[in-house]
Amino acid sequence: MDRKEFLLALDEMLELDAGTLTGPEELDSIDSWDSLAVISFIALVDEKLGHVVEGEKLVKAKTVDDLLGLAGIAVAA
């Protein structure tokens, strides 16, 4: 799964229009980013990429790019 595909999966998971997320968005600015979204993100990474995101690292995520990094998806420079 590449960056674009993962961003589209995040859009769908967060019930946003396709193409809404690009990476630099602050998680605090996304209304649907809540405790259920955190659990859904962990499940998405596990299902699509086959690895578990550690909760201690996830709580430090501030942006969508941070989420991409935790998922092992290349973050744009």
N, C-alpha and C positions, 0 to 999 in steps of 0.2 A: 504494500500500500504506500503510495507516494503522498507528498505533502498536500496536494490538491484534493485527492480522494479523502484523506483524513479530515481536512477542513470541512469538506462537504458532509462527512459522517458526523462531525461535531455540530454543524448547522442543523442537521436532521435531529440529532439527539436533543439539542436545546430548543427545538421547534422554531428555528429561525429560517428565513428565506434562504434558499441555496445561494451561496456566494457571499453571504453576509460577513463571515469571519475571514480575515486575511492574515492575522497573526499578532499585530501589535495591540489589539484590543485589551483593555484592562478587564479582568474578570469581574471586578466590582461594578462595572458599568453594564454588565449583561444581566438583565432581570431574571432570566431563567437559570442562572448559575447559583444553585443552592445545594443543600446537603444531598438531595436526590440526584442532582446532576453530577455531583462528585462520585457517587456510587455508580452511576451510569457510565461515567468516564472510565473508571477502573474496569468495569465490565467490558466496555468497548475495546480498550487496549488489550485486555486478556483475550477476548474473542477474535479480534482482527489481527493482532500482532503476536499473540502467544506469550506475553510476559506480564508480570504483576507490577503495578506501580505502588511503591511504598507510600503509605499514608503520611509518614513524617516529611517526605519530600513534597507530596502533593499539597500539604497545607502551606508550603512556602511559595507556591505558584501564584504569580500576580497577573500574568498575561496569558493570552492564548499561545504565544510562542513558548512560554514556560511549559505549558501542557504538551506542546509538540515535542519539546526536548525530553520531557519525562517519558513520552511514548516512544522515543528513539527515532523520531522523524526529524530530518534535517531542517534547521531553522535558517531562514534567509539571512544573509550577512548584512 
